[in-house]
Amino acid sequence: MLTPPETGHLNPSLGVAHALKRRGHDVVFYQLADRAARIEREGYKCRIYGQAEYPVGSIEREHAELGRRSGWNATRYTAKLGERRLKLVCREVLDLIREDKLDGIVADEVMAVGRTFGEILELPVVTLSNALPLKMSSEIPPPIVSWSHRTGVWGHLRNRFANWAIQTSSLYALRDVRRFQSLHGQPKLKSLNELASPLAHVTQIPQEFDFPRQDDRSQICDNYVFAGPFRDVGQREEIAFPFGWLDGRPLVYVSFGTLQNRLGSRFQEIADLCGKLRVQAVLSLGGGIKPEQFSSLPSNVLVVQYAPQLELLRRADLCITHAGMNTTLECLALGVPMITIPVANDQPAVAARVVHHRVGKRITLRKLQSNHGMSTMKRAIEALLEDAGYRDRIAQFAQKIRSAPGGEIAADVVERSLAS
């Protein structure tokens, strides 16, 4: 398993690993030192690379810096981190894989070298898209923009221009990967679509949640699989929470994930707003700011560092989220409408799909930070709590996701690829 160290990528990859382990397969992770303890605690061997450049504690320092950024600034910083780490992967991981004599590779799409490693070592490779897939198409906007879905000539031209701009900058950022490919006699990457394995590409979004597309329908049928969420809900680490505090009022769950979560003043403003509504609110801060930093809290608002997210979403009437892929998929799976406040990376594009399918609303960070931000938030909360249509529409996604566990589907694809 090749996956970035970020929780939003590691957790769904662990979901696939759990499904493979239950079927009798041995799984080895190739990771930075900060994630070794977590992986070994889950019962897997972890091969560490980049120890000189990334001693224990390095990831948290990078995440702290990323958490202070938003928008394109955060996206560019994320790209620089990926570029730095991929250089280490190219330098060290191929030899580790050779030593381990693997039968196949399962690689997160953003690792960029999974397909190349497989071609060099003549191993089958399955690509996982734990974030929005990097399948560039003129029919849908690129996976890092907030644009709504548009058909017609203008929509196609807009998408093509954006794809060109993103492809150009991305290929420059991946120059070390392209040098590595050339060094090993492999063709240089010419398109982001070439990152994925031609053997199998599995994404954890349900097809119904994507924007409609037709141009690669045959490719989707052949090797591109919409699996649904990979995360194994039975493998969550227990987190203490005072469930007795909940008293039956509508529950609003607020989480901005584990990265872009250091927007302290926004958390305080949302807490103050919920204090004026007939709801209870739980704010999960993640690894960013601390609960003691809040000056005061209404009696109907609880702030915690970490929360048992699934258990709270099962009770929630509404989720206010950064539109991270995993939280969004959990809301879809559990039938919880969302107010999305996208911050960076693929979050604007995920939020655009939430709005497109009318399972929630979107408030931009700029709007939230304006003088009328909290009045906009108040109207959105009231609309989602009062309009049953949102819950009815999202219930259809919940039924679909529950009927087909994504981790098991991904494991099916891996086994077929190993046998091919």
N, C-alpha and C positions, 0 to 999 in steps of 0.2 A: 504494500500500500504506500503510494506516494501522495502526500497531502500537505498543504500548508499548515503551520502551527496554530492558526487562528481557530478559536472554538467553533465558529460558524462553518468551518470546513472540516475540522477534525471530528466533531460530533456525528455528522451524517456519515462520514467514512467509517467511523466505528460501528454505526448501524449496519452497514454492509458487511463489515468484518464479523460482527456477531452472527449474522445469518450464515456466513461461510463456515464459521467455527462450529455452529450447530450441525452442519452437514459433514463434519469430519476433516475440514481443511485446516492446514497450518497457515497462519497469517503473520507476516513480519512487517512492521512499520519502519520507515526510514524518516527520521525526524531530528529536529534540533533538541538540544539537551533539556530545555525547559519543559518539554512535553513527555520526556521519557518516563517519569514516575507515573503520570496519568495512564499512559499506554500500558505499562507493566502492571499497574493496579487492575486494569481491565482484563489482564490475562494474556498479553501478547508480548512477543519479543520486540525490542526496539533497538534499531541500529542507528547510532547517533553520528551525525556529520556536522562539520563546521564548528567544532568545539573551541577552536582558537578564537574565531571571530564572534561566536555566540555562546559564551559561558552562561551558566544558569543566572537568570535575572535579566538577560538582554531583551527577551520578548516583552516583558512587562514595561520596561523603559520605553521601548518603541510604541507600545500600545498607549502609554500615557501621553506621548507626543501626538499620536494619531487622534486621540480623544479630544485634544484641544483644537482640532481642525475640522473644517466642514467643507462641503461643496467640492469644486474642482481642486482646491488646495489639498483636501484630504485624499482625493482620488490620485492626484499626482504623487503625493507622499506614499500612498499604498503601492503605486507602480514602482517607485524607487526601492522600496523594501523588497518587493518581488524580484526586481532586477539583481539586487545584492545577494539575495538568498539563492537564486537560480545559478549564479556564478559558482557558489559552493556546491550545489547539487551536481553541476556538470563536472566539477573538479574531483568529487569524492564518491558519489553514490553509485556510479556505474561499476566501479571496482568492487564495492560492497555487494552489489547484486550478483556479480560474477562469483564471488566467494560463496554466496548462499545457495547457488545452483537452483534457482527458482523455476517453477513451471509456468508462471505467468505474472503479469503486472496489472494492478488496478491503480490508475492514476487520476488524481483530480485534474481537471482540464487546465486550471491556471498554473499547474506545475510545468507545463509547456514542453517538457522533455520526455514524458512517459512514452509517447509514440516512438520517438527517436531511440530511446533505450531498447524498446522492443525490437525495432528493426536491426539495430546493431547486434543484439544478442539472439535474434531469431526466436523471440518469445511472443506469445499472444498478449495483446494489450487491450484492456477495457477502460474507456474514459468515463469518468464520473463528472457530471456538472452539479456541484453542490451549491453554487450560485447560479444566476441566470446563465444559460448556455451562450457561448460565444459563437453562435451560428449566425454569421452576418448575412442578411437578406434584404433585398430592396423592398420587400413586402412589409417588414416590420422595423420599427426604430431600433438603433443599436441598444445593447443591454446596459448602458450606463447613462441614458438620457431620460428625461421625464415626459417625453412627448406622448401624446395620445395616439391611438391607432388611426391612420388615415389611409384611405384607398385613393385611386386615381393617379394621374400623371404627377401632380405636385407632391403627393405623399411619397411616391417612388423616387422622384428626383431628390427630395429632402433626405430620404434615408440613404440613397447612394452617396451623396456628398458627405454625410456624416460618417458612413462606413469607410469611405476613402480616407478621411481625416484621421479616424481612429486607427485604421490599419497602418497608415504611414507612421504615426507616432509609436504605435505598439511594436512594429517591426524594428524600429530604431532601438527601443528599449530592450528588445530581445536579441540584440546584436551578439551577445555572448553565446546565446543558444545557437544562433546561426553559424558562428565560428566553430562551435563544437560539432555541429552537423557536418560542416565542410571538412574538419579535421578527421572525422571518422568515415568519410566517403559517402555521406548521406546528402540528399538534395536539401538546399537551404529553404527554410520556411518562407513562403511567399504570401500567405494569407492566414488570418486567424482561424479560418475554417479547417486549415490543415493541422491544427493542434490536436484535434480529436482522432482517435484510432479509426481507421476504415473498417475494422473488424466489428466494433460495437461501441456505441456512445449512449450512455444512460443518464437521463436528467431526473432530478427529484421533483420537478414541478409536474402536476397533472396536465395533460394536454388541454383540458377544458379551461385551465387558468392562463394559458399562453394567449397571445394575440393570434387571430386566425391567419394562416399562411397556406399557400398552395404551391409555391415554386419548388420546394424540395419534398413533395409528398412521397415520391417513390423512394427517396433516401430514408425518410422517416420509417416507411414500411420495412425497409431492408435491414437497417442497422441502428436506427435512432429510436430509442425507447423512452417514452414518458412513463416513469415508474411511480411517481408520487413520493412522499417523504421517506428518506432512508432511515431516519432515526428510530431506533428500537425503544419504544416507550417503556418497556419493562426493564431497561438497563440504566435508569437514572440514579444518580447519587442522591441519597436522602438529604433534605434540607429542613431543619426545624422551622416550624411556623405556628403561631397561635391561632389555630383554626376556630377556637372558641370565640375569638373576637368578632367573627362574621355573624351578623344578626338577621340576615334575610333581605336587607335592602339591596337594590341593584348594585352590583359590584363592578367597579371600573379598575382594570388592571393596567398599570403603566410600566413599560420597560423599554429602554433604549439599547438593549443588548449588552455586550461585553466590550465594545470598542468605542463607538461614538456616543459616550454616555456621561461626559463631563460637563454637561450644560446645566450647571447647578441652579442658576436663576430661573431657568425654564421649569425645572422640577418644582421649585418653590412656588412659582406662579400657578402651575397646574394643581398643586396641593391646596393652595389658597382658594382656587376656583371650585374645586370639588367640595371644599368645606362649606360652600354656600348652596350646594345642591343636595337633593334627597337621595344620596348614594353613599356607599362606602368605597374608598379608594385605597389600593395597595400600590405603592411605588417601589419598584425593585431597581436599585442603583447600579448593580453590576460591580465591576472592579474600579469604578471611577471615584466620585465624591463619597463622603462618609455621612451616615445618618446624623451624627452630632453636628454637622455643618448647618443643619436647618435651624433657623432662629426660633420658629414656633410652628406647631401643627394643629389643625382643627381636630376635634375629637373623632371625627369620622374618617380620618386619613391616617394610614400606617405606612411608615417608611422603613424599609429593611435593606441590608446590603445585598443579599441574595434571597430569592424566593423559589419555592417549589412551583415552577411555572405551569407545568401541566395540570397539577391539582387545582391551582387557582383559575386557570383558563376553563376548566370543567365547571366551575362555579360562576364564571364571569358573564356579565351581560355586554361588556364592551372592553376592547383592548386599545390603548393608546401606545403606538409602537413606532420605531424608526423605519419600519418596513424591511427589516432584515429577513432574508429568505426563510430561515428556520422558524422564527416567531410567526411570520405570515402563514407558513404552511401549517403550523400548529393551530392557529386560529381557524384556518379553513377546515382542518380535520375535526375540530371540536365545535364548529358552528358559531364562532364568536365574531361579530362585526368589528371593524377596525377604523380608528382614526390614525392615518399614517402621517408621520413627520419625517420624510426622508432626509438623510444627512449627506451621504456620499456613496461612491462606488455604484453597485447595482440597485441601491435602495430607491432612487427616483423611478427607475424602470419597473421595479416591483410595485411601487405605489400606483404607477400608471395603470397597471393591470388590475389592482384592487378597484380603482375608480371605473375602469372599463367594464368590469363585470358587476359593478354596483353592489359590492359586498362591503363597502366602507367609503370613507371620505379621505381627502388629502388636504393637509395644510402645509404650505411650504415653510421652511425655517425662517425665511425673510418675513413672511406674513405673521408668523408666530411672534417674532421679535418686534413687530410694529406696535404702534399705540393701540391698535384694535385687535391685537393677537388673541387676547383672552376672551373677548366678546365673540370672536370667530370660533374659538374652541368651545365656548359655552353653547353656541347654536348647534355646532356639530354633535356634541354629546347629547343634547336634548333630541335632536333629529334621529340619531341612531337608536336611542332608547325608546322612542315613541313610535317609530315606523317599523312595523313588523316585517315589511318587505325585505329589508336587509337580512334579517335572520332567516327568512324563508329561502332567499337565494343562496345564502352561504350554507344552509343545511343540505342543499344539493351537492355541494363540494364535499361536505363531511361524509355523506353516504358513499360517494364514489371512492374517496380515499380509504375509508374503513374496509371497503370490499376488496382492496388490493394492496397489501403491505409493500411499500416501495423497496425496503431492504431485501425482502424475499425475491422480488422481481429482479433486482440487480444481481442477486446471487445466482438466479437462474441463468442470466445472461453470461456471467462469469464462467459458470460451469459449461455452458455450450461453447464458449470461446476456448476454454481449455481442451475441450474434446475435438475441436475443429482441426 
